[in-house]
Amino acid sequence: MRSSAQHSVRIVITGAGAVTNLGHDAPSTWDAMRHGRSGITAIEGAEFARHTNPWEVKIAGQVKNWDPVARIEHREARRLDRFTQLGLYAALEAVERSGINFEQEDRERCGVVIGSGIGGIRTIEEGVDILRDKGQDRVSPFTVPRLMANAAAGNISIRLGLEGPASTHATACASSGHAIGDAMHIMRRGEADVMIVGGAEAAVSPICVAAFNAMKALSTRNEDPTRASRPFDKARDGFVLAEGAAVLVLETEQHAKARGATILAEMVGYANSSDAYHITAPDEGGKGAARSMQWALRDAGLNTDQIDYINAHGTSTPLGDKAEVAAVLKVFGDRARKSAGGKVLMSSTKSMHGHCLGASGAVEMLACIHAVRDGIVAPTINLETPDEGMDVDLVPHHAREQRIRYAMNNTFGFGGHNCTLIVGRYE
């Protein structure tokens, strides 16, 4: 049991919003996850077509057939980079689903923390093209406000009129995990009652595809897009780049109950650590990731026997997947070791939506929330032949129904950034 004295302020989740390649809102994104549907397709877009040389990587997790004007006025949307459009749209959905009315709130007690690993890369690419082809006088005055990594957080706070703590995390693929955890600690310290948190990324762009491919980080399974992202599988050949956003409404339990909000789950633990090892490669033994998990358990006042599900970072890269499994086995031992009858389930929803970089942690929180709320664990699809040493129940192919008390969410980023969140069933 958690110690009731562990933290005097309990933090709960009351709303969720999302825009992903699996769905244009949170419910449809979760529905695709639980049914094992892939959102990976052939890359589309004029920005790719105008390059005459053939692309070695031709697949990604693009958000297609989505129009931001359903929630964002057309004129405003034109002034925003795509990552901010995604983030603002998801935030407005989360607020709507939470039922909170900021007209009735103390706005100085309400804030925003949003993560993005890349920020407005599309705006940067467009600006460079205009500068080169048309000259400096044609560069838009909106370029800087669009490309800033904090543009999503800023526009969300402006749109909702939130005057409390506001910041942005840019810790590569751990960005939105850090954003959620930092906001939780802000609220525990008594500095806010409500925080809008999550991540947004729109890095399926020519320079990002070319750069990640130059690192040999991306899958080139172009002929079979839906089977390209295959975490922990022996035949994996890299991650699939994706875009998207997910945003949550966090409240103190006291505040949520006072307004009669529906509580989806409880945030109970957070920690981060550094590998201090290499700028892109993980520590092979997973030591930094293990510390992050151990410290998050300590923060939550939990032991390893109380964690029933881990949403893995699980990117589908040869080094990353092995390091993460090593870290999990280091922390959980036989509790997670499948060959010893371990009870911990672990899956990677990136097998379906690909790698949303800085937005990954927030997108994957949807799977954790529904795991503890509904007792359904999303699967790892495309897991046909687990690689050597993957001695964990990785929930292959199909969702699993099981009562989940606490779920752990891992996100690890370039630079050696490790982040672990723990969410619990609210009772």
C-alpha positions in Angstrom: 0.0 0.0 0.0 1.1 3.6 -0.6 1.8 5.5 2.5 -1.0 8.1 3.0 1.7 10.4 4.4 3.9 10.1 1.2 2.5 13.3 -0.3 0.0 15.5 1.4 -1.4 16.7 -1.9 -2.8 14.1 -4.3 -2.8 14.9 -8.0 -5.5 13.5 -10.3 -6.2 13.4 -14.1 -9.6 14.8 -15.1 -9.3 15.2 -18.9 -7.4 14.0 -21.9 -7.1 15.1 -25.5 -5.1 13.8 -28.4 -4.4 14.2 -32.1 -2.4 11.2 -33.5 -2.1 9.1 -36.6 -4.4 6.6 -34.8 -7.2 9.1 -34.3 -8.0 12.8 -34.1 -9.1 12.7 -30.5 -8.3 10.8 -27.3 -11.1 8.1 -27.5 -10.3 7.2 -31.1 -6.6 7.1 -30.4 -7.2 4.7 -27.5 -9.6 2.6 -29.5 -6.9 2.0 -32.1 -4.4 1.1 -29.4 -6.5 -1.4 -27.7 -7.4 -3.1 -31.0 -3.9 -3.2 -32.3 -4.4 -1.0 -35.3 -1.3 0.7 -36.9 -1.2 4.3 -38.0 2.0 4.0 -40.1 1.6 4.8 -43.8 3.5 6.0 -46.8 4.7 9.6 -46.4 2.7 12.2 -48.2 3.3 15.9 -48.8 4.5 18.4 -51.4 7.5 19.2 -49.2 8.8 15.6 -49.8 7.6 15.3 -53.4 9.7 18.3 -54.6 12.9 16.6 -53.8 14.1 14.8 -56.9 16.3 12.2 -55.3 14.5 9.0 -54.1 13.8 8.8 -50.4 15.3 5.9 -48.7 12.7 6.2 -45.9 9.2 6.4 -47.3 7.0 5.7 -44.3 6.0 7.6 -41.2 3.2 8.1 -38.7 1.6 11.2 -40.2 -1.6 12.8 -39.0 -3.8 12.7 -42.1 -7.2 14.2 -43.0 -7.1 16.5 -40.0 -8.2 20.1 -40.0 -7.4 22.2 -37.0 -10.2 24.7 -37.7 -12.6 22.4 -35.9 -11.3 23.9 -32.7 -8.9 26.7 -33.8 -10.1 29.7 -35.8 -8.7 29.6 -39.4 -6.8 32.9 -39.1 -5.2 31.9 -35.8 -4.3 28.4 -37.2 -2.4 30.0 -40.1 -0.1 31.8 -37.7 0.9 28.6 -35.8 3.4 26.0 -36.7 1.9 22.5 -37.1 3.2 21.3 -33.7 1.4 24.2 -32.0 -1.8 23.5 -33.9 -1.6 19.9 -32.7 -0.9 20.8 -29.1 -3.5 23.5 -28.8 -6.1 21.3 -30.4 -5.4 18.5 -28.0 -5.4 20.9 -25.0 -8.8 22.3 -26.0 -10.2 18.7 -26.2 -8.7 17.8 -22.8 -10.3 20.9 -21.2 -13.6 20.2 -22.8 -13.6 16.6 -21.6 -12.6 17.7 -18.1 -15.6 20.0 -17.8 -13.5 22.7 -16.2 -14.6 26.3 -16.8 -11.6 28.7 -16.4 -14.0 31.7 -16.2 -14.8 30.4 -12.7 -11.2 29.6 -11.7 -8.5 31.7 -10.1 -6.3 31.9 -13.2 -3.2 32.6 -11.2 -3.6 29.0 -9.8 -3.8 27.5 -13.3 -0.8 26.8 -15.5 0.7 25.0 -18.5 3.7 22.7 -19.1 4.1 21.3 -22.6 7.1 19.3 -23.9 8.4 19.3 -27.5 11.7 17.8 -28.6 12.0 19.6 -31.9 9.5 22.5 -31.8 8.7 24.4 -35.0 11.0 22.6 -37.4 8.5 23.0 -40.3 8.6 26.8 -39.9 12.4 26.7 -39.9 12.5 24.7 -43.1 10.0 27.0 -44.8 11.9 30.1 -43.7 15.2 28.8 -45.0 13.5 28.0 -48.4 12.0 31.5 -48.6 15.3 33.2 -47.6 17.2 31.3 -50.2 14.7 31.5 -53.0 13.0 34.9 -52.4 15.3 36.9 -50.2 15.3 38.3 -46.7 12.5 40.7 -47.2 10.1 37.9 -47.8 10.7 36.1 -44.5 7.5 36.2 -42.4 7.4 38.3 -39.2 5.6 35.3 -37.6 8.7 33.1 -38.1 10.1 33.4 -34.6 6.8 33.1 -32.8 6.0 30.0 -34.8 9.3 28.2 -34.5 9.8 28.6 -30.7 9.8 25.4 -28.8 7.6 27.1 -26.2 5.0 28.2 -28.8 2.6 25.5 -27.9 2.7 26.3 -24.1 2.5 30.0 -24.8 -0.5 29.7 -27.1 -2.4 27.3 -24.8 -1.9 29.7 -21.8 -3.0 32.7 -24.0 -6.1 30.9 -25.4 -7.2 29.7 -22.0 -6.1 32.8 -20.1 -4.0 30.8 -17.6 -1.7 33.0 -15.6 0.0 30.5 -13.3 3.2 28.5 -13.8 4.1 28.0 -17.5 7.1 26.4 -19.1 8.3 24.0 -21.8 10.6 21.0 -21.6 12.8 20.1 -24.5 14.6 16.9 -23.5 14.3 15.1 -26.8 12.0 12.0 -26.5 11.5 12.5 -22.8 10.1 16.0 -23.2 6.4 15.4 -22.5 7.2 13.0 -19.7 9.2 15.6 -18.0 6.5 18.2 -18.6 3.9 16.0 -16.8 6.1 15.2 -13.9 7.3 18.7 -13.4 3.7 19.9 -13.3 2.9 17.3 -10.8 5.6 18.5 -8.5 4.5 22.2 -9.0 1.1 21.2 -7.7 2.5 19.2 -4.8 4.4 22.3 -3.7 1.1 24.1 -3.5 1.8 26.5 -6.4 -1.2 25.5 -8.6 -4.6 23.8 -8.5 -4.8 23.0 -12.2 -2.2 22.3 -14.8 -2.6 21.6 -18.5 0.3 19.2 -19.4 1.5 17.1 -22.3 3.5 17.3 -25.5 3.3 18.1 -29.2 5.5 17.2 -32.1 5.4 17.7 -35.9 8.8 16.5 -37.1 7.8 14.4 -40.1 9.6 16.9 -42.3 12.3 16.5 -45.0 15.2 17.5 -42.8 14.2 15.3 -39.9 13.6 12.3 -42.0 16.9 12.8 -43.8 18.8 13.5 -40.6 17.5 10.5 -38.6 18.0 8.3 -41.7 21.6 9.5 -41.9 22.0 8.2 -38.3 20.6 4.8 -39.5 17.9 5.2 -36.8 14.9 4.8 -39.0 13.2 1.7 -40.4 13.3 1.2 -44.1 10.6 -1.4 -44.3 8.8 0.7 -46.9 7.0 -2.1 -48.6 5.0 -3.0 -45.4 4.4 0.2 -43.4 2.0 -1.3 -40.8 4.6 -3.9 -39.9 7.6 -1.6 -39.8 7.5 -0.6 -36.1 8.3 -3.8 -34.3 9.7 -3.1 -30.8 11.6 -6.0 -29.2 11.3 -8.1 -32.4 14.5 -9.8 -33.7 13.8 -8.3 -37.2 13.4 -4.7 -36.1 15.5 -2.3 -38.1 14.8 1.1 -36.5 12.0 3.4 -35.4 9.3 5.0 -37.4 9.1 8.7 -37.2 5.7 10.1 -36.2 3.9 13.3 -35.3 1.1 14.0 -32.8 0.0 15.6 -29.5 -1.6 14.6 -26.3 -2.6 16.8 -23.4 -3.9 16.1 -19.9 -5.7 18.1 -17.3 -4.1 17.7 -13.9 -5.9 18.9 -10.7 -5.4 18.5 -7.0 -7.8 16.0 -5.7 -9.4 18.6 -3.5 -10.0 20.9 -6.4 -11.4 18.2 -8.6 -13.7 16.8 -6.0 -14.9 20.3 -5.1 -16.2 20.9 -8.6 -17.6 17.4 -9.0 -15.1 16.4 -11.7 -14.9 12.8 -13.0 -11.4 11.5 -12.0 -9.8 9.3 -14.6 -6.7 8.2 -12.6 -4.1 9.5 -10.1 -0.6 10.6 -10.8 1.5 9.1 -8.0 5.2 9.1 -9.0 7.8 10.8 -11.2 11.6 10.8 -11.5 14.2 11.6 -14.0 17.9 10.7 -14.4 20.8 11.0 -16.8 22.8 8.2 -18.4 25.9 10.6 -18.5 27.1 8.2 -21.2 26.6 9.2 -24.8 24.7 11.9 -26.7 22.5 9.4 -28.7 23.2 5.8 -27.6 21.7 4.5 -24.3 23.8 3.0 -21.6 23.9 -0.7 -22.7 23.1 -2.0 -19.2 20.2 0.4 -18.7 21.7 1.9 -15.5 20.3 5.4 -16.0 16.9 4.0 -16.9 16.9 1.7 -13.9 17.6 4.7 -11.6 14.7 6.6 -13.1 12.3 3.7 -12.4 13.7 3.2 -8.9 13.5 6.8 -8.0 9.9 7.1 -9.4 8.9 4.1 -7.2 10.4 5.9 -4.2 8.6 9.1 -5.1 5.3 7.2 -5.3 5.9 5.3 -2.1 5.5 2.0 -3.9 7.5 -1.2 -4.2 8.0 -3.3 -7.4 5.3 -5.8 -6.4 2.6 -3.1 -6.8 3.4 -2.3 -10.5 1.3 -4.4 -12.8 2.1 -2.7 -16.2 4.9 -0.9 -17.8 4.4 1.2 -21.0 7.8 0.8 -22.5 9.7 3.5 -24.3 10.2 0.6 -26.8 11.2 2.5 -30.0 12.1 -0.6 -32.1 15.8 0.2 -32.2 18.3 -2.6 -31.6 20.2 -0.9 -28.8 17.3 0.9 -27.1 15.0 -2.0 -26.7 17.8 -4.2 -25.2 18.9 -1.5 -22.8 15.3 -1.0 -21.6 14.6 -4.6 -21.0 17.9 -4.9 -19.1 16.9 -1.9 -16.9 13.4 -3.4 -16.2 14.9 -6.8 -15.2 17.5 -5.0 -13.0 14.7 -3.1 -11.1 12.0 -5.8 -11.0 13.9 -9.0 -11.2 11.7 -12.1 -11.2 8.6 -9.9 -10.8 9.1 -9.0 -14.5 11.0 -12.1 -15.7 8.7 -14.1 -17.9 10.7 -17.3 -17.5 10.2 -17.1 -13.7 6.5 -16.6 -14.0 6.7 -12.8 -13.6 3.5 -10.9 -13.3 4.5 -7.5 -14.8 3.1 -6.8 -18.3 5.1 -4.5 -20.6 4.1 -3.3 -24.0 5.1 -0.6 -26.5 2.3 1.3 -28.2 4.9 2.7 -30.6 4.4 -0.5 -32.5 1.2 1.1 -33.6 1.7 4.9 -33.7 5.5 5.0 -34.2 7.8 7.4 -32.4 6.3 10.9 -31.7 9.6 12.1 -30.2 8.9 14.7 -27.6 5.1 14.0 -27.5 5.6 10.2 -26.9 5.3 10.2 -23.1 2.0 12.1 -23.2 0.5 10.0 -26.1 1.5 6.8 -24.2 -0.1 8.1 -21.0 -3.4 7.4 -22.6 -2.6 3.7 -22.6 -1.6 3.9 -18.9 -4.7 5.8 -17.9 -6.9 3.2 -19.6 -4.9 0.3 -18.2 -5.6 1.4 -14.6 -9.1 2.7 -15.3 -10.5 -0.1 -17.6 -8.2 -3.0 -16.9 -7.1 -3.3 -20.5 -3.4 -3.4 -21.6 -2.6 -2.3 -25.1 -0.5 -4.8 -27.1 2.9 -4.8 -28.8 1.9 -5.6 -32.4 4.4 -7.0 -34.9 6.2 -9.0 -32.2 6.7 -12.2 -34.1 10.1 -13.4 -32.8 11.3 -11.7 -29.6 15.0 -10.9 -29.7 17.4 -12.7 -27.3 17.1 -11.6 -23.7 13.6 -10.1 -24.0 12.5 -12.2 -21.0 9.4 -10.1 -20.2 5.7 -10.6 -21.1 5.5 -8.1 -23.9 1.7 -8.6 -24.6 2.2 -9.6 -28.2 -0.4 -8.9 -30.9 -3.6 -8.6 -28.8 -4.7 -6.5 -25.8 -4.9 -8.2 -22.4 -7.6 -7.8 -19.9 -6.2 -7.6 -16.4 -6.8 -5.5 -13.3 -4.0 -3.0 -13.2 -3.3 -1.1 -9.9 -0.4 1.0 -11.0 1.1 1.6 -14.4 4.6 2.9 -15.1 5.4 5.0 -18.2 9.0 5.2 -19.4 10.4 7.7 -21.9 14.1 8.0 -22.7 15.7 10.7 -24.9 18.9 11.5 -26.7 21.3 13.2 -24.4 20.8 10.4 -21.9 17.6 11.8 -20.5 15.4 9.2 -18.6 11.9 9.9 -17.4 9.5 7.6 -15.5 5.9 8.4 -14.5 3.6 6.3 -12.4 -0.2 6.5 -12.6 -2.6 4.6 -10.3 -6.2 3.5 -10.3 -8.2 6.2 -8.4 -10.2 4.7 -5.6 
